[in-house]
Amino acid sequence: MKAHFASAFALAASLLSALGETNYAIQPVLHPGTEKRHESFNEIAKKGDAQLVFLGDSITHGWEGKGKAVWEQTWAPLKAANFGIGGDRTEHVLWRIDHGNFDGIKPKEIVLMIGTNNTGHQGRPQTELDGAVYQCSAQQTADGIKAILAKLQQKCPEARILLLAIFPRGANKDDKFRQQNEATNALVKAFADDKKVFFLDIGGKFLEGDGTLPKSIMPDLLHPNEKGYQIWSDAIEAKVKELLK
C-alpha cells in the first residue's frame, strides 16, 4: 500500500513538472500563524496517549467550538485528540506531519477529512507562496490527500485510517466549489483498500432531498453548527468504534 502511494505520488509530481504546472497540494508548507496550535499537537503526540486522532481543517477544529458538547460525550471517552487547524489545506497537513504531529503517538485510528480549502482558496494570493495566486484542481487535491495517506502510514503503520469524503458546501448542487469537492471525493474513494484505509461519504446526511444545504445545519454553508456536529458524530460513530477494535 505504501509503495503504491509513493509511486503514484512521484508519477503525479513528474507529470505536473513536465507540463510546467505547480501542484501546491503536494508541496508541504507551513500555514502562517498556526505555529502555536501546531506545537500543541506535537506535545499531545509526545505524550502518546491518544488512541483516536481527528485530522483536518476548520471543520475538524470546530469540535472544540460548536461540536464541543458532542465531543465530550462521544469522542473524549475514546481518548480522542483533535488535530484540526482552521484554514488548512493538504499541503499544510503534509508539513505538520513532517514536523512532529505524529512523532511519539501510536493511535489505533485516524479520522481524516481535508481538501475543501484547496477548492475554496483558489484565486487568492497566498503569503506562504510568496503572494502567488493559489490554484488547485480536483485531481491535485486528490494527489495531496494521497500524499497525506502515505505519510500517515509511514508514521503510524498500525493505525487504521477513516478517510471521510469532503462535506458538501454551498447552497445547492450548482455551487461550483461543491461540484469540485464532489469530483475530488470521486477520486479519493479509490484510495481505500478496506484493510488500512477506509472511505466513508456522509455528505448526504446534511442535505435536503433536492440537494439543498440548509442553514439550520451549516449557517455559512460550510461549517456545521451544534446540530451539524451531532449529525456528523451519529453518522460515523459506529464505523469509528468498529475500526478501533
C-alpha positions in Angstrom: 0.0 0.0 0.0 2.8 2.4 1.0 4.7 1.6 -2.2 1.6 2.2 -4.3 1.0 5.6 -2.8 4.7 6.6 -3.1 4.9 5.6 -6.8 1.6 7.3 -7.7 2.7 10.4 -5.8 6.0 10.5 -7.7 4.3 10.0 -11.0 1.8 12.8 -10.4 4.6 15.2 -9.4 6.7 14.3 -12.5 3.7 14.7 -14.8 2.9 18.2 -13.4 6.6 19.1 -13.7 6.6 18.0 -17.3 3.5 20.2 -18.0 5.1 23.1 -16.3 2.3 23.3 -13.7 2.7 23.6 -10.0 0.7 21.3 -7.7 0.7 23.2 -4.5 -1.4 20.5 -2.8 1.6 18.1 -2.6 4.2 20.6 -1.5 4.5 20.7 2.3 4.4 24.3 3.6 3.8 26.0 7.0 0.4 27.6 7.4 1.4 31.1 8.7 0.0 31.9 12.1 -0.7 28.4 13.2 2.6 27.6 14.9 1.3 27.7 18.4 -1.5 25.2 17.7 0.8 23.0 15.7 3.2 22.8 18.7 0.3 21.9 21.0 -0.3 18.9 18.8 3.3 17.9 19.0 3.1 17.9 22.8 0.0 15.7 22.6 1.8 13.4 20.3 4.9 13.1 22.6 2.6 12.0 25.5 1.5 9.1 23.3 -1.9 8.7 25.0 -4.3 9.5 22.1 -5.9 6.4 20.6 -8.0 8.3 18.1 -7.0 11.4 16.1 -9.2 13.6 14.1 -7.1 15.4 11.4 -8.3 18.2 9.2 -9.1 21.9 8.8 -11.6 24.3 10.4 -14.4 21.8 10.2 -12.4 19.4 12.4 -11.1 22.3 14.5 -14.7 23.1 15.3 -15.1 20.1 17.5 -13.7 22.5 20.1 -16.4 25.1 19.3 -19.8 24.2 18.1 -19.0 20.5 18.4 -17.7 20.6 21.9 -20.6 19.1 23.7 -20.8 16.2 21.3 -17.0 15.7 21.5 -17.1 15.5 25.3 -19.9 13.0 25.2 -18.8 10.7 22.3 -15.2 11.2 21.4 -13.3 12.2 24.6 -14.1 8.9 26.3 -12.3 7.1 23.4 -9.1 9.1 24.2 -9.5 11.2 21.1 -7.3 14.1 20.1 -8.4 17.0 17.8 -5.6 17.9 15.2 -7.7 20.3 13.2 -6.5 23.7 12.1 -8.7 26.3 10.6 -7.8 27.2 7.0 -5.5 24.2 6.5 -5.1 22.7 3.1 -3.5 19.3 2.1 -0.1 20.9 1.9 -0.3 22.3 5.4 -1.2 18.9 6.8 1.7 17.4 5.0 4.0 20.0 6.6 2.5 19.2 10.0 3.1 15.5 9.7 6.7 16.2 8.7 7.2 18.4 11.7 6.1 16.4 14.7 2.3 16.0 14.8 2.6 12.2 14.7 6.0 11.7 16.4 5.6 9.6 19.5 2.0 8.8 19.1 0.6 5.4 18.1 -3.1 5.9 17.5 -5.3 3.0 16.7 -7.3 5.1 14.2 -7.1 8.4 12.4 -10.2 10.2 11.0 -9.1 12.4 8.1 -11.1 15.0 6.2 -9.2 17.6 4.2 -9.5 19.4 0.9 -12.3 21.9 1.0 -9.8 24.8 1.4 -7.8 23.6 -1.6 -11.0 24.2 -3.5 -12.2 27.3 -1.8 -8.9 29.2 -1.6 -8.5 29.4 -5.4 -7.8 32.8 -6.8 -6.4 34.1 -3.5 -2.8 35.4 -3.2 -1.0 33.3 -0.5 1.7 34.6 1.8 3.3 31.1 2.1 3.6 31.0 -1.7 5.3 34.5 -1.9 2.0 36.0 -2.9 1.3 33.7 -5.8 -2.3 33.2 -6.8 -3.5 29.9 -5.5 -4.9 27.3 -7.8 -5.8 23.6 -7.2 -7.9 21.2 -9.3 -9.9 18.2 -8.0 -7.1 15.9 -9.2 -4.4 18.0 -7.5 -6.4 17.9 -4.2 -6.7 14.2 -4.5 -3.0 13.9 -5.1 -2.5 15.9 -1.8 -4.8 13.6 0.1 -3.0 10.5 -1.3 0.3 12.0 -0.1 -1.1 12.5 3.4 -2.3 8.9 3.5 1.2 7.8 2.5 2.9 9.9 5.2 0.4 8.8 7.9 1.1 5.1 7.0 4.8 5.7 7.4 4.4 7.5 10.7 1.6 5.3 12.1 1.8 1.9 10.3 -0.6 0.2 12.7 -3.3 2.8 12.5 -6.5 2.4 10.6 -7.4 5.5 8.6 -11.1 6.5 8.1 -11.0 8.9 5.1 -14.1 11.0 5.0 -15.5 12.5 1.9 -15.3 16.3 1.9 -18.5 17.7 3.3 -20.9 19.5 0.9 -20.7 23.2 0.8 -22.6 26.0 -1.0 -26.4 26.5 -1.1 -27.2 23.8 -3.7 -25.8 21.2 -6.1 -25.0 24.0 -8.7 -22.3 25.5 -6.4 -19.0 25.3 -8.3 -17.0 24.6 -5.1 -19.3 21.8 -4.1 -19.0 20.3 -7.6 -15.2 20.4 -7.4 -15.3 18.7 -3.9 -17.5 16.0 -5.3 -15.1 15.5 -8.1 -12.3 15.1 -5.5 -14.4 12.7 -3.5 -14.9 10.5 -6.5 -11.1 10.3 -7.0 -10.1 9.7 -3.3 -12.7 6.9 -2.9 -10.4 4.7 -4.8 -7.6 5.1 -2.2 -9.5 2.8 0.3 -8.3 -0.8 0.5 -10.7 -1.7 3.4 -7.7 -3.1 5.3 -5.9 0.0 6.5 -7.7 2.8 4.7 -11.5 3.0 4.7 -13.7 5.6 2.9 -16.9 7.0 4.1 -19.2 9.6 2.5 -21.7 11.0 4.9 -22.4 14.2 2.9 -26.0 13.3 2.1 -26.8 13.4 5.9 -26.5 17.1 5.8 -28.6 17.7 2.7 -32.3 18.1 1.9 -33.8 15.7 -0.7 -33.2 18.3 -3.5 -29.5 18.7 -2.6 -30.0 22.0 -0.7 -27.7 22.5 2.2 -29.8 24.0 5.0 -28.5 26.9 7.0 -30.1 25.3 10.0 -27.2 22.8 9.8 -24.4 24.9 8.3 -25.3 28.6 8.8 -22.5 29.8 6.5 -23.0 26.9 4.1 -19.6 25.4 5.0 -19.2 24.9 8.8 -21.6 22.8 10.9 -23.3 24.2 13.9 -24.2 22.1 17.0 -26.9 20.2 15.1 -24.4 19.6 12.3 -21.8 18.1 14.6 -24.4 15.8 16.1 -25.2 14.6 12.6 -21.5 14.1 11.9 -21.0 12.2 15.1 -24.0 10.0 14.7 -23.1 9.1 11.1 -19.5 7.9 11.9 -19.7 6.6 15.5 -20.4 3.0 14.6 -17.7 2.9 12.0 -15.1 4.6 14.2 -15.8 2.2 17.0 -15.6 -0.8 14.7 -12.2 0.3 13.4 -10.9 0.9 17.0 -11.5 -2.8 17.9 
